[in-house]
Amino acid sequence: MYKLFFRLVFKRMDPEQAHYAAFRWIRLAARVPVLRTFVAAALAPRFKELRTEALGLRMHGPFGLAAGFDKNAIAIDGMAMLGFDHIEIGTVTGEPQPGNPKKRLFRLVADRALINRMGFNNEGSAAVAARLAARNPVFRTTVGVNIGKTKVVPEAEAAADYVKSTEALAGHADYLVVNVSSPNTPGLRNLQATESLRPLLSAVREAADRTVTTRRVPLLVKIAPDLADEDVDAVADLAVELGLDGIIATNTTIARESLGLKSAPGLVGETGGLSGAPLKERSLEVLSRLYARVGDRITLVGVGGVENAEDAWQRILAGATLVQGYSAFIYEGPFYARAIHKGLAARLATSPYATLAEAVGAETRKKAAL
């Protein structure tokens, strides 16, 4: 039914306008008590065997919504209602900003992919913090906060900008993510170099500890799939050295030629980060490489090209404790999370692993032993 609706309605709409329309419907449904209960019962079934502990947090399962969908923390209950076990909001910047000029979001339907050059359009850390502080949760869910650099802030002053967001948002976050991997903010990816990343992450860690004294706010970093293998290793080593809680692999890619894209050249040539199915292979490679490097010392989150339960299962076997999706949600619709949960439960039941935790990294460990 949804796929027919997508072809007849959403496919004919501007992608960004379709996003906002869907967003409004989700938010409205979550505000109606009887309706949201009915929707959650249908779309968010709970499987005891999928219960997950990660980052010191307990979650209904391992599958969450990646950052980018809910930039301003306005639909957390709505996305939990649809079955996502954790919701990562943002990217939020120190200052509010409109993002890049429109048109800035493109569908590559033939490739089940998206290209975006949104540019961190958001209301800013103070506004998002106020919204989170005023929130009265309907559904229990884990809320991550993804923070990035304000575009007008010079690269040399990036740490102070991230600290500003941390001070505003850490108290409202179940975990924090430092985003240094979006291709849509000039100079941002330069911060992935370890000589820049080390002082930045240290400053954010200190700010989080200073701001929230009653608990440790888990801190993760999100990296790009376009990093060379040796740079992936360097980030992994740095994360262990600094005592980070996790790494999210991966963000969108600027690559095009090596992905075998089927969409029209003019569409493929749009600048911005590409996400969705074409990213599947590289994001899995990066994840597996990270796990081979860090093992169980930190939590890995697999994202990029996760279309179905098999994709999520492969991420877990490669080393991900948590898995996220976004682009496939656009194509699969409201039953996306439900299908992944059911499929994961079925795969676990027929696997040699007694628990989901036992499956984490099993395939990477097996390859290393050969």
Long-range contacts (C-beta under 8 A, 24 or more apart in sequence): 2-332, 2-333, 2-334, 2-335, 3-331, 3-333, 5-333, 6-331, 6-333, 10-330, 11-107, 11-109, 14-103, 15-105, 15-106, 15-107, 15-114, 16-102, 16-103, 16-104, 16-105, 19-69, 19-105, 19-330, 23-70, 23-74, 23-75, 26-75, 26-78, 26-79, 26-81, 26-82, 27-74, 27-75, 27-78, 29-78, 29-81, 30-75, 30-77, 30-78, 30-81, 30-138, 36-77, 36-81, 36-138, 39-81, 39-82, 39-334, 40-80, 40-81, 40-83, 40-139, 42-338, 43-81, 43-82, 43-83, 43-334, 43-335, 43-337, 43-338, 44-80, 44-81, 44-82, 44-83, 44-337, 44-338, 45-83, 45-338, 45-341, 45-342, 47-341, 47-342, 47-344, 47-345, 49-345, 49-348, 49-349, 49-355, 49-356, 50-341, 50-344, 50-345, 50-348, 50-356, 51-356, 52-85, 52-321, 52-322, 52-356, 52-357, 53-357, 54-246, 54-299, 54-321, 54-322, 55-174, 55-175, 55-218, 55-220, 55-245, 55-246, 55-299, 56-216, 56-218, 56-245, 57-142, 57-174, 57-175, 57-218, 59-85, 59-86, 59-141, 59-142, 59-322, 60-85, 60-141, 61-85, 61-341, 61-344, 62-312, 62-316, 62-320, 62-321, 62-322, 62-323, 62-344, 62-356, 63-312, 63-322, 63-323, 63-324, 63-325, 63-337, 63-340, 63-341, 63-344, 64-88, 64-142, 64-144, 64-322, 64-323, 64-324, 64-325, 65-324, 65-325, 65-326, 65-329, 66-303, 66-324, 66-325, 66-326, 67-91, 67-144, 67-146, 67-177, 67-179, 67-222, 67-326, 68-116, 68-118, 68-326, 69-326, 69-329, 71-120, 71-121, 71-122, 71-123, 72-122, 72-123, 72-127, 72-128, 72-131, 73-128, 73-131, 73-132, 73-135, 73-143, 74-131, 76-135, 76-137, 76-141, 76-143, 77-137, 77-138, 77-139, 77-141, 79-141, 80-138, 80-139, 80-140, 80-141, 81-138, 81-139, 82-334, 82-336, 82-337, 83-336, 83-337, 83-338, 83-341, 84-141, 84-337, 85-141, 85-142, 85-337, 86-141, 86-142, 86-143, 86-144, 86-174, 86-322, 87-141, 87-142, 87-143, 87-144, 88-143, 88-144, 88-145, 88-146, 88-177, 88-324, 89-128, 89-143, 89-144, 89-145, 89-146, 90-122, 90-128, 90-145, 90-146, 90-147, 90-148, 90-177, 90-179, 91-120, 91-122, 91-146, 91-147, 91-148, 91-179, 91-182, 92-122, 92-124, 92-125, 92-128, 92-145, 92-146, 92-147, 92-148, 92-165, 92-169, 93-120, 93-122, 93-124, 93-125, 93-147, 93-148, 93-149, 93-150, 93-151, 93-161, 93-165, 94-124, 94-125, 94-149, 94-150, 94-153, 94-161, 94-162, 94-164, 94-165, 95-124, 95-125, 95-150, 95-152, 95-153, 95-161, 96-122, 96-123, 96-124, 96-127, 97-121, 97-122, 97-124, 97-150, 97-151, 97-152, 100-184, 104-272, 106-267, 106-270, 106-272, 107-330, 108-261, 108-263, 108-267, 108-268, 108-274, 108-276, 109-263, 109-331, 110-261, 110-262, 110-263, 111-259, 111-261, 111-262, 111-263, 111-276, 111-277, 111-278, 112-276, 112-277, 112-307, 112-327, 112-328, 112-331, 113-261, 113-263, 113-274, 113-275, 113-276, 113-277, 113-278, 113-279, 113-327, 114-274, 114-275, 114-276, 114-327, 114-330, 115-267, 115-268, 115-270, 115-271, 115-272, 115-273, 115-274, 115-275, 116-184, 116-252, 116-272, 116-273, 116-275, 117-183, 117-184, 117-270, 117-271, 117-272, 117-273, 118-184, 118-272, 119-151, 119-184, 119-185, 120-148, 120-149, 120-150, 120-151, 120-182, 120-184, 120-185, 125-164, 125-165, 125-168, 125-169, 126-168, 128-168, 128-169, 129-168, 129-169, 129-171, 129-172, 132-169, 132-172, 132-173, 133-172, 142-174, 142-175, 143-172, 143-173, 143-174, 144-173, 144-174, 144-175, 144-176, 144-177, 144-220, 145-169, 145-170, 145-172, 145-173, 145-175, 145-176, 145-177, 146-176, 146-177, 146-179, 146-222, 147-176, 147-177, 147-178, 147-179, 147-204, 148-179, 148-180, 148-182, 148-185, 148-188, 149-180, 149-185, 149-188, 149-191, 151-185, 151-186, 155-187, 155-190, 155-191, 155-196, 158-191, 158-196, 158-200, 159-199, 159-200, 159-203, 159-204, 160-203, 162-200, 162-203, 162-204, 162-207, 163-203, 163-204, 163-207, 166-204, 166-207, 166-208, 166-211, 167-207, 167-210, 167-211, 170-207, 170-208, 170-211, 170-212, 170-217, 171-211, 171-212, 173-217, 174-217, 174-218, 175-217, 175-218, 175-219, 175-220, 175-245, 175-246, 176-204, 176-208, 176-217, 176-218, 176-219, 176-220, 177-219, 177-220, 177-221, 177-222, 177-248, 178-204, 178-219, 178-220, 178-221, 178-222, 179-222, 179-251, 180-221, 180-222, 180-223, 181-222, 181-223, 181-224, 181-250, 181-251, 182-251, 182-252, 182-273, 183-224, 183-251, 183-252, 183-254, 183-272, 183-273, 184-272, 184-273, 189-224, 189-226, 192-223, 192-224, 192-227, 192-231, 192-235, 193-231, 194-234, 194-235, 194-238, 197-221, 197-235, 197-238, 198-238, 198-242, 201-238, 201-242, 201-244, 202-242, 205-242, 205-243, 205-244, 218-245, 218-246, 218-299, 219-244, 219-245, 219-246, 220-244, 220-245, 220-246, 220-247, 220-248, 220-299, 220-301, 221-246, 221-247, 221-248, 222-247, 222-248, 222-249, 222-250, 222-251, 223-247, 223-248, 223-249, 223-250, 223-251, 223-286, 224-250, 224-251, 224-252, 224-253, 225-249, 225-250, 225-251, 225-252, 225-253, 225-255, 225-279, 225-282, 225-283, 225-286, 225-304, 226-253, 226-254, 226-255, 227-286, 229-289, 232-286, 232-289, 232-290, 232-293, 233-289, 233-293, 236-289, 236-290, 236-293, 236-294, 237-293, 239-294, 239-298, 240-294, 240-297, 240-298, 244-298, 245-298, 245-299, 246-298, 246-299, 246-300, 246-301, 247-290, 247-294, 247-298, 247-299, 247-300, 247-301, 248-300, 248-301, 248-303, 248-324, 249-283, 249-286, 249-287, 249-290, 249-300, 249-301, 249-302, 249-303, 249-304, 250-279, 250-282, 250-283, 250-286, 250-287, 250-303, 250-304, 251-304, 252-279, 252-304, 253-278, 253-279, 253-282, 255-282, 275-304, 275-305, 275-326, 275-327, 276-305, 276-307, 276-327, 276-328, 276-331, 277-305, 277-307, 277-327, 277-328, 278-305, 279-304, 279-305, 280-304, 280-305, 280-306, 280-307, 280-311, 281-305, 284-314, 284-315, 284-318, 287-315, 287-318, 287-319, 287-320, 288-318, 288-319, 288-363, 288-364, 288-367, 290-319, 291-318, 291-319, 291-320, 291-361, 291-364, 292-319, 292-364, 292-368, 295-361, 296-360, 296-361, 306-340, 307-331, 307-332, 308-339, 308-340, 308-343, 309-339, 309-340, 309-341, 309-342, 309-343, 309-344, 309-346, 309-347, 310-343, 310-347, 312-340, 312-343, 312-344, 313-343, 313-344, 313-347, 313-359, 314-363, 316-344, 316-356, 316-359, 316-360, 317-359, 317-360, 317-361, 317-362, 317-363, 317-364, 318-361, 318-363, 318-364, 319-360, 319-361, 319-364, 320-360, 321-357, 321-360
